[in-house]
Amino acid sequence: MSRTITRRGVLAAGAATAVAAWITHAGPAAAAPGAVSNGKSALWTRDRSVNGWPITPDAVSTHLVEGSRASVDLRDGPVATVLLHIARRWHYEIAPLDTGQGGGISGHTTSRTVAAEFESTYLSGTALCLHPTAYPLGGSEGLWPHHERIVRDILLDCEGTVVWGGDLDPVKRSHFHIAPGPDSDTLAGVAERLSPLPGVGRTRGAGAVRDPAHPSRRVKARRLERAQNS
């Protein structure tokens, strides 16, 4: 499978990235007041991110992406488990996260500057960005169709607990954030199933996954896509 990050290549994307200026990051649907429409950003002043998680930096630590040299700061517990599963599959099936291309990987930030409300999820450590300079906020660069199928299949793994920035407005295809709040039993269950920790049965390994193009997987992925975008 192709490891190309974008249709026009990372070099072109890298140039275009100064725009996304690393405002580190993403979340739900509406833009922060006046942020995107006029090119300005805003400060997030709430004590929780838009998905309901408290902004508590001491709950965040650095995590290694299994099978790579990349690491990312994420909220400990089920949040990190689920988001690391996404990063692991992206690394193996779409493009490597540890080469420096496309901006690599980013997660938690303490900067309260956001250009869209969903970017507040970086503050709570409940979101990550994969190749953020290749796929900036509001960027027109899309994924190859077979790569988007992989993303949809990854979201299927997460059983509706993760929102993809490709479905948000403004769009940010590098962005993934946790959808349910801190008390979600569903999130805890998904995290247990996807956990790579010894003694916990993960349904698939780092590089060994079900075929995202398999008809049954495609049907389920499309059903989830419709549900999340309805």
C-alpha positions in Angstrom: 0.0 0.0 0.0 1.2 3.5 -0.8 2.9 5.4 1.9 2.4 8.8 0.2 1.0 11.3 2.6 -0.8 13.6 0.2 -1.7 13.7 -3.4 0.7 16.5 -4.1 3.3 15.4 -1.7 4.6 16.6 1.7 6.9 19.3 0.3 4.0 21.3 -1.1 2.0 20.7 2.0 4.9 21.7 4.3 5.0 25.1 2.6 1.3 25.6 2.9 1.6 24.9 6.6 2.8 27.9 8.0 -0.8 28.9 7.7 -2.0 26.3 10.1 0.7 27.6 12.2 0.7 24.9 14.6 -2.2 26.3 16.5 -2.0 22.8 17.9 -5.3 21.4 17.4 -8.8 20.3 17.1 -12.3 19.1 18.2 -16.1 19.3 17.4 -17.9 21.4 14.9 -18.2 25.1 15.2 -15.4 27.6 14.7 -14.4 29.7 17.7 -16.0 33.1 17.4 -14.5 34.9 14.4 -11.7 32.5 14.2 -11.8 30.9 10.8 -14.0 33.1 8.8 -11.8 36.2 9.2 -8.5 34.4 9.7 -8.3 35.2 13.4 -8.0 32.9 16.4 -9.5 33.1 19.9 -8.5 32.2 23.4 -10.3 29.2 25.0 -11.3 30.4 28.5 -13.3 27.5 29.8 -12.0 25.0 32.3 -13.1 22.1 30.1 -12.6 21.3 26.4 -15.6 21.3 24.1 -16.1 17.5 24.6 -16.5 17.9 28.3 -13.1 16.8 29.6 -11.3 18.9 32.3 -8.2 20.8 31.3 -5.8 19.3 33.8 -2.2 19.1 32.5 -1.1 16.8 35.3 -3.4 14.1 33.8 -1.3 14.1 30.7 2.0 12.3 30.0 4.2 11.3 27.0 3.3 8.0 25.2 5.2 6.1 22.6 3.4 5.1 19.4 3.8 1.4 19.2 6.0 0.2 16.4 7.5 3.6 15.8 10.0 6.1 17.2 7.2 8.7 17.5 5.8 9.9 20.9 2.9 12.2 21.8 1.5 13.8 24.9 -2.0 12.5 25.7 -4.4 12.1 28.6 -3.6 9.0 30.5 -6.0 6.0 30.6 -8.6 5.1 28.1 -8.1 8.3 26.1 -4.5 7.5 25.4 -5.2 3.9 24.6 -7.8 4.7 21.9 -5.9 7.6 20.4 -2.7 5.6 20.3 -4.5 2.8 18.4 -5.4 5.4 15.7 -1.8 6.7 15.6 -0.5 3.1 15.3 -2.7 2.2 12.4 -2.0 5.5 10.6 1.7 4.9 11.0 1.5 1.4 9.5 -1.2 1.8 6.9 -1.2 5.4 5.7 2.3 7.0 6.3 5.0 6.9 9.0 4.8 9.3 11.9 8.4 9.3 12.8 10.2 10.6 9.7 9.5 14.3 10.3 7.4 14.5 7.1 4.0 16.2 7.2 4.5 17.5 10.7 4.7 14.1 12.4 2.3 13.8 15.3 1.2 16.2 18.0 -1.3 16.1 20.9 -1.7 18.0 24.2 -0.9 21.6 24.2 -1.1 24.4 26.9 -1.6 27.1 24.4 -5.2 28.3 24.6 -5.2 29.8 21.2 -7.8 28.0 19.0 -9.1 28.6 15.5 -12.1 26.3 16.0 -13.9 25.1 19.1 -12.9 21.5 18.6 -9.2 22.5 18.9 -9.9 22.9 22.6 -9.6 19.2 22.9 -5.8 19.5 22.6 -5.9 21.4 25.9 -7.5 18.4 27.8 -5.2 15.9 26.1 -8.1 14.2 24.4 -7.1 14.8 20.8 -4.2 14.2 18.4 -3.0 15.5 15.1 -1.4 13.2 12.5 0.7 15.0 9.9 -0.8 18.4 10.9 1.2 20.4 8.4 0.1 18.2 5.5 -3.5 18.5 6.5 -4.0 21.9 8.2 -7.2 23.5 9.5 -9.4 24.4 6.5 -6.9 22.8 4.1 -8.1 21.6 0.7 -5.7 18.7 0.6 -7.6 15.4 0.8 -6.6 11.9 1.5 -6.3 9.3 -1.2 -9.5 7.3 -1.4 -7.9 4.1 -0.1 -6.4 6.1 2.8 -9.8 7.6 3.6 -11.2 4.0 3.6 -8.5 3.1 6.2 -9.5 6.1 8.3 -13.1 5.0 8.2 -12.1 1.5 9.2 -10.0 2.9 12.1 -13.1 4.9 13.3 -15.0 1.7 13.1 -12.5 0.1 15.5 -13.3 3.0 17.9 -17.0 2.3 17.8 -18.1 5.9 17.6 -15.9 7.1 20.5 -13.7 9.2 18.1 -14.5 12.2 15.9 -12.4 12.7 12.7 -11.6 16.2 11.6 -12.4 15.3 8.1 -16.1 15.3 9.1 -15.9 18.7 10.9 -16.4 22.3 9.7 -13.9 23.7 9.3 -12.3 20.6 8.1 -9.0 19.3 9.6 -8.2 15.9 8.2 -5.2 15.4 10.5 -7.4 15.7 13.6 -9.0 13.1 15.8 -10.6 13.7 19.2 -12.5 11.7 21.8 -16.3 12.2 21.5 -17.8 11.0 24.8 -17.1 12.7 28.1 -15.1 11.4 31.1 -17.8 9.1 32.5 -18.3 7.1 29.3 -18.5 3.3 29.9 -18.3 2.8 26.1 -14.9 4.5 25.9 -13.6 2.4 28.7 -14.8 -0.8 27.0 -13.3 0.2 23.6 -10.0 1.1 25.3 -9.9 -2.3 27.0 -10.5 -4.1 23.7 -7.8 -2.1 21.9 -5.3 -2.1 24.7 -1.8 -3.3 23.7 -0.8 -4.0 27.3 0.3 -7.5 28.3 -2.5 -9.7 29.5 -5.2 -7.7 27.8 -6.5 -9.2 24.6 -6.3 -6.7 21.7 -8.4 -7.7 18.7 -5.6 -6.9 16.2 -1.9 -6.3 16.3 0.2 -3.3 15.3 0.4 -4.0 11.6 -2.0 -6.9 11.3 -5.5 -5.6 10.8 -8.6 -6.7 9.0 -9.0 -5.7 5.3 -10.6 -2.2 5.3 -11.9 -3.0 1.9 -13.8 -6.1 3.0 -17.5 -5.7 2.1 -18.7 -6.3 5.7 -16.2 -3.7 7.1 -17.2 -1.2 4.4 -20.9 -1.6 5.2 -20.3 -1.1 8.9 -17.9 1.9 8.3 -20.4 3.6 6.1 -23.2 3.1 8.6 -21.0 4.6 11.4 -20.1 7.6 9.1 -23.8 8.3 8.5 -24.6 8.0 12.2 -21.8 10.4 13.2 -22.7 12.9 10.5 -26.4 12.9 11.0 
